[in-house]
Amino acid sequence: MQPSVLAKRAWFLLFIAIIAFYLWGLGSLPLVGPDEPRYAEVAREMLTRRDLITPTLGGMPWFEKPPLLYWMMMLSYRVLGVSEYAARLGPAICGLLTAILLYWLGRNVSLRPRVEAQSRDTNTENALGRWSALVWLTSAGAIAFSRGATTDIVLAMTTTAALAAFFVAENRARTQQNPACGLLASLSGVFRQGNQIILLFALYVFAGLSLLAKGLIGFVIIFGVIAVYHIIRRERPARAFSISLLWGIPLSLAVAAVWYGPMVARHGRAFIYQFIVQHHFARFATNKFHHPAPIYFYLPVLIGLALPWTIVLIAAFVSARRWHWRGEAAIDRLRVFALVWLVFPILFFSFSGSKLIAYILPVLPAAALLVGERIACFVKEERGEKVLRVTGILLIALGGAGGWYSHRLFPADLSLLLLAACPLLLVGAAAVILPQFRKTLFVLIAVAAIMTSAISLNRIASTATKAESVRALLAAANSRGYDTAPVVQLHNIERTAEFYAANRLTYGSDGEPVKFEGAGQVMEAARRSGVVLCFVPVEFAAQVTGDRRLQTEMIGDNGRVALVAVRLR
């Protein structure tokens, strides 16, 4: 068997293994954080009501996010039943689709100058796509957000699809030459024009879907990147793209209108004020939602999201001084396009009054393209030993520091932490000692990232997330016969209870779960219902268990909050 065939099969098996990892164990961990449980519950309520339009939480309209993620969850719930796995399946598929889009984009770009690109070598031409997809799939940001039930990975997928379709259409319009003359020229021109229309159609459809994924920010990223790219290149858009704006923008708005239209018709000004004014303009311009951060916040965030490829990404930035910024070759265009795609959203969100890590997830595919281009060039030109050595040092530091920090933070077995760190330590040491085996080492870095992630998720994450969810506490209460008891919350709001205690919480007129501020309110709730389950921070549990007017049963605690069954004496 020829080496090229073996290499193709090895790549195929590697990607199959990564796909299996992405779809494995999605339900092993409870829903955590403020977003996962609420999004999952909104989708469940919409499915129960058989309503594709109005999101509700606790039976009340909830206008925080558009519905694309909810629709994915509803489909999964319908097929697989309501579960953590079903809630996270759609985001995991979006992570995989992003990799496919990066592969497609990369294989449409030759690494060689235009004059050398006439004779195609399949292995060389596919290298950029393969490496970019591999880098994306094994980066910390993609792994983490593809396993979470949040809107950010859905936005990343839709913006990647739109920008990839634009770039391929633009690149073909700029680089393809017409045949000399005759019937062949006419047929070829018709085919290329049809191909351009299909690609531009995809651009606007996915731009519309980005509005359904997370709102107006999809349009800002997609068309902001396209505009700045042309400014940096100092060239006008291709004629086909300029003309397509006349029908493309209405197409995008029509796609988005399948939800925005009925929402405005049903809820009018309330929807416009909450969704557009508050969750778009107020979130960007003010700190109303309490997520302040310094203007440089996203620089360390990018470093973390790009791990373990951060050093190669820095090498890509350094190589920019040698780029042909206005070159006609496809690779010259892609470098500038990917850099703009990465920098523009980071600059935009750096001036936002509200900053969260997930906001810049849509730039990570651009980082994967830049890293993939560097790796492909290193392998082709037999360079990059210094970058590999520094990356090896980084891997060793990550393995050591990560194991030490996890041991201090979580009560995990030291042997498990060492097992999780081993792939990083071994591959890091190999990269430091034997950097000349560059192609093998870059693949092994990806394998080490997946292995460490798999071991951590299977052996360590359950311990780490115990204090972040009330799933186990409610399961214990249900096993004791409290499965129908109302749930109240004292001094705190447990967001995960909004999913795991659905239909048992009381919501206020502001759409938030009711938070009690004293044991007297708990007693009054127990008087009305006979028995209630009360979540209370561990340090305040004595306010309930020590009240002589109440008969209490301690269900347990997760280290942060306690769950107490409460009756009147």
Sequence and secondary structure as in RCSB ss.txt:
>XXXX:A:sequence
MQPSVLAKRAWFLLFIAIIAFYLWGLGSLPLVGPDEPRYAEVAREMLTRRDLITPTLGGMPWFEKPPLLYWMMML
SYRVLGVSEYAARLGPAICGLLTAILLYWLGRNVSLRPRVEAQSRDTNTENALGRWSALVWLTSAGAIAFSRGAT
TDIVLAMTTTAALAAFFVAENRARTQQNPACGLLASLSGVFRQGNQIILLFALYVFAGLSLLAKGLIGFVIIFGV
IAVYHIIRRERPARAFSISLLWGIPLSLAVAAVWYGPMVARHGRAFIYQFIVQHHFARFATNKFHHPAPIYFYLP
VLIGLALPWTIVLIAAFVSARRWHWRGEAAIDRLRVFALVWLVFPILFFSFSGSKLIAYILPVLPAAALLVGERI
ACFVKEERGEKVLRVTGILLIALGGAGGWYSHRLFPADLSLLLLAACPLLLVGAAAVILPQFRKTLFVLIAVAAI
MTSAISLNRIASTATKAESVRALLAAANSRGYDTAPVVQLHNIERTAEFYAANRLTYGSDGEPVKFEGAGQVMEA
ARRSGVVLCFVPVEFAAQVTGDRRLQTEMIGDNGRVALVAVRLR
>XXXX:A:secstr
  HHHHHHHHHHHHHHHHHHHHHSSTTSS   TTTHHHHHHHHHHHHHHT SS  EETTEE  SS SHHHHHHHH
HHHHH SSHHHHHHHHHHHHHHHHHHHHHHHHTS SS GGGTTS  HHHHHHHHHHHHHHHHHSHHHHHHHTS  
SHHHHHHHHHHHHHHHHHHHHHHHH    SSHHHHHHHHHHHHHHHHHHHHHHHHHHHHHHHHHSTHHHHHHHHH
HHHHHHHHT    HHHHHHHHHHHHHHHHHHHHHHHHHHHHHHHHHIIIIIIIIIIIHHHS TTS    TTTHHH
HHHHHTTTSHHHHHHHHHHGGGS TT SSHHHHHHHHHHHHHHHHHHHHHT SS  GGGGGGGHHHHHHHHHHHH
HHHHHHT  HHHHHHHHHHHHHHHHHHHHHHHHHS   HHHHHHHHHHHHHHHHHHHH TT HHHHHHHHHHHHH
HHHHHIIIIIHHHHTGGG  HHHHHHHHHTT TTS EEEBSS  TTHHHHTTTSS B TTSSB  B SHHHHHHH
HHHHS EEEEEEGGGTHHHHT TTEEEEEEEE SSEEEEEEEE 
